[in-house]
Amino acid sequence: MFPAWQHAYDAVLQETDRSLLFLRIEVAESAIRIRLDAIRTGDANRSERNAIADAITHLDSLKRRLGFQM
């Protein structure tokens, strides 16, 4: 639905190799930051901003569970 960042986020969700997971998380977080900068304001982007907020929450939770430094 939001290809500018969602492909990178989906790659995190599908990664099974823990040694690659941190890299995938970094890539997804970078893509999300870039997209957030592009859609900072505007009601038309509200659903995407909400989806991004959910993705960030999930990525943070995943990093905590895996013991990654935040």
SVG drawing of the C-alpha trace seen along z (x, -y; Angstrom):
<svg xmlns="http://www.w3.org/2000/svg" viewBox="-7 -20 32 38">
<polyline fill="none" stroke="black" stroke-width="0.4" points="0.0,0.0 2.9,-2.4 5.7,-1.2 8.1,-4.1 8.9,-2.3 6.7,0.7 8.9,3.0 11.8,2.5 9.5,3.0 8.1,6.2 11.7,7.5 12.2,7.2 9.1,9.2 10.2,11.9 13.8,12.2 14.7,15.4 18.4,14.9 19.2,13.1 22.6,11.9 20.8,10.0 17.9,8.8 19.6,5.8 20.6,4.6 17.1,5.0 15.8,3.0 18.2,0.2 17.2,0.1 13.5,0.0 14.0,-2.7 15.9,-4.8 13.2,-4.4 10.6,-5.4 12.5,-8.5 12.8,-9.6 9.1,-9.1 8.1,-10.9 10.1,-13.9 8.3,-13.9 4.8,-13.6 5.2,-15.6 1.9,-17.5 -1.4,-17.1 -4.6,-15.2 -4.2,-13.2 -1.2,-11.4 -2.9,-10.6 -3.4,-6.9 0.2,-6.5 1.5,-8.3 -0.6,-6.0 0.8,-3.0 4.3,-4.3 3.7,-4.9 2.5,-1.2 5.6,0.0 8.0,-2.1 6.3,-0.7 6.7,2.9 10.3,2.3 11.2,0.9 9.5,3.9 11.3,6.3 14.7,4.7 14.0,4.9 13.0,8.6 16.1,9.4 18.4,7.4 19.5,4.8 20.9,1.6 18.5,-1.3"/>
</svg>
